[in-house]
Amino acid sequence: MFQAILLHVSVEIHASTELSGKHIYIFDPTMEMHSIQRIVDSIFARQSPKKSEFSCERYALLFKPGSYELDIRVGYYMQVAGLGLSPEEVTIKGSVRSNSLDGRHQLTNFWRSVENLTIEPMADSTNVWGVSQAAPMRRVYIKGNLHLHDRGYASGGFMADTKIDGTVSFGPQQQWFSRNCSWIKCRRGAWNIFSMGVEGAPATNWPDGPYTSLPTVPVSREKPYLSLSNGRYRVMLPRSRLNSTGVSWDNDQPCNRELDLSDFYITDPSKDNASTLNEALKEGWHLLITPGIYELGESLRVDHPGTVIMGLGMPSLIPTGGNPVLEIADIGGVTVSGLLLDAGKIESPVLLKVGDYRSGLDHSKNPTWLFDIFCRVGGAAAGSVTKNLEINSHDVFLDHVWLWRADHGSGVGWDLNRSACGLAVNGDRVTVYGLFNEHHQEYQTLWNGEEGRVYLYQSEMPYDPPSSVSWMHES
């Protein structure tokens, strides 16, 4: 009989060698496939309806090395990931797919991911990943074709460190950013299809066509990922590459840095709060934030260089007292990945801040990296913030961020979900790969730093100013 592994962790600060947490499902290739399929289908059934778009449920579906025959449908707040050292160690024969939920479009297919595995598509040798914002595909090998659409429009999207043996079809995707990928050829695309360091990328034809392609990525680094080897869980921290092209895991690539799971404080949303998490950070622990909703009465403070904060299963962090969610000191080498930051009912000055204003240290030899950071103001509930993301330190890299003042859902209205600015950059030499930034009431992006770079910028003005005078007054 199949039994999903659902473990809980104590709030005590101690070493751990096991991966645990509510809504973490760990699958083994020796399990019965029909039983795994039944569990995956049951999770999707909860996470696929329209009402699930702002659900409180979060799930991580993790697959130990081996081969599986499954049709994995991915809905809201579902992270599907392999636990191999390379994506070729976990193979899904079937699909890992995201389809249109209403048969018309994928414009709200948000908050989901697939990472670190191989897909052998069974349906016409094609895997469908029809998504919009905040739905990354990372470190994936597709032995066939990839459709980044299903029916109607999509407004994505992000793909990195991914190899496709066949054709990538962008379809009517309005925009898409691909970094350090490899494919045979691609076709279609609506407005802005940006490829960077991609083998097989189309020739640039913008502005007459949708394609912009750059041959290399000046500085690239891949998102941390979990692996299981010799019975031990580790967090792999890929090293940076210079002027890179193609995926990081194929052929002879730089070695990863490894952290044992015993170096991490594994969180529990039913027990942890800002006090316990700050105590762990103060004592020098890294954080593995498991699936769930975390209400924080004070900011999480990162003061140790090299700290790693890794979200699993798209956890949500919400301030409850008008505080920031996360404040990183003007230090080097911090890595933060896979977090959804929701504005709280009491307006916060900022959700995530890196460095203090007028931070002046040079971190070029040990930069901070932020991967898959998604800020949300309203939608799930009324919430307000002045700035979503503020970068004051020098030499910071952002690899895929979506900063969204909600235009639908709960707590949405000009005076309900207040957000003056999406991204504010005051540091120098800040680089963004994939900036998605929408509907804020003053500045979408306010950039004061020098020598900064942005590769693909997707932005929309707010839809709901009650009058031009109101909007001018806010500015």
PEGIZI-V5383 format. One record per run of one state. SS is the DSSP state (~ for helix, > for strand, _ for the rest). FROM is the first residue (numbers start at 1). TO is the last residue. Records with the same first field share a line. If there is no record, write none. Layout:
# PEGIZI-V5383
SS->FROM-TO ; FROM-TO
This chain:
# PEGIZI-V5383
_->1-6 ; 8-20 ; 22-23 ; 28-32 ; 49-49 ; 55-58 ; 64-65 ; 74-77 ; 83-86 ; 99-111 ; 122-125 ; 130-136 ; 143-144 ; 148-153 ; 155-157 ; 161-162 ; 172-172 ; 174-174 ; 180-181 ; 189-191 ; 197-198 ; 200-210 ; 215-216 ; 221-224 ; 230-231 ; 238-240 ; 245-256 ; 267-273 ; 283-285 ; 290-292 ; 297-299 ; 303-307 ; 320-325 ; 329-334 ; 343-347 ; 355-367 ; 378-378 ; 380-384 ; 392-395 ; 406-409 ; 411-418 ; 426-430 ; 439-442 ; 448-452 ; 461-467 ; 475-475
>->7-7 ; 21-21 ; 24-27 ; 59-63 ; 66-73 ; 78-82 ; 90-98 ; 112-121 ; 126-129 ; 137-142 ; 145-147 ; 154-154 ; 158-160 ; 163-171 ; 173-173 ; 175-179 ; 182-188 ; 192-196 ; 199-199 ; 211-214 ; 217-220 ; 225-229 ; 232-237 ; 241-244 ; 257-260 ; 264-266 ; 286-289 ; 293-296 ; 300-302 ; 308-319 ; 326-328 ; 335-342 ; 348-354 ; 368-377 ; 379-379 ; 385-391 ; 396-405 ; 410-410 ; 419-425 ; 431-438 ; 443-447 ; 453-460
~->33-48 ; 50-54 ; 87-89 ; 261-263 ; 274-282 ; 468-474
